[in-house]
Amino acid sequence: MRLTTRTNLALRTLMFCAVNQEKLVRKQDAAQAINASENHLAQVINKLGQDGFITTLRGRHGGFHLARDPSCISVGEVFRAFESGLPFMECFSTANTCPLKDHCVMRPHLSRAVESFYSALDDLYLAELVHCNAGLEAILSVEGPRIPKRCAPVQPDAPSDKALIAPELVD
């Protein structure tokens, strides 16, 4: 089995975001850090955003960051997002021209094998790939603006004078 370049770049991009978790990162910085073309990476970033892995912000001071905690992003989920729409081989395609298609019993076995591959990655999370990995951090860390923290909602039973002075920040 061979994964597409897009899947490879998607995982690298998510690792880049996880290492720089508290920062809004730019496509240019990601492309340089993960050795990818900016044009190719733009397509990957777009799909990662559509699938809810990252949040993108447009504009001059825009960029992107993880939409979820790295411990909630399964590698199997990422691989399925990028690979599941592609037929594993011709017999999985709607344009199947194989002369054996009506009599071959290999397809269900291959389907199980592909699902086993994804299932083996379902228990591997992005956080595990980057946690305590100093070498990876040295390669992927960038300087950049921090993502602004949101204020916590005011609790109804909290003293009103404290709520008016300064709400607590969410970590």
Secondary structure, 3 states (H helix, E strand, C coil): CCCCHHHHHHHHHHHHHHHCCCECECHHHHHHHHCCCHHHHHHHHHHHHHCCCEEEECCCCCEEEECCCHHHCEHHHHHHHHHCCCCCCHHHCCCCCCCCCCCCCHHHHHHHHHHHHHHHHHCCEHHHHHCCCHHHHHHHCCCCCECCCCECCCCCCCCHHHHHHCCCECC
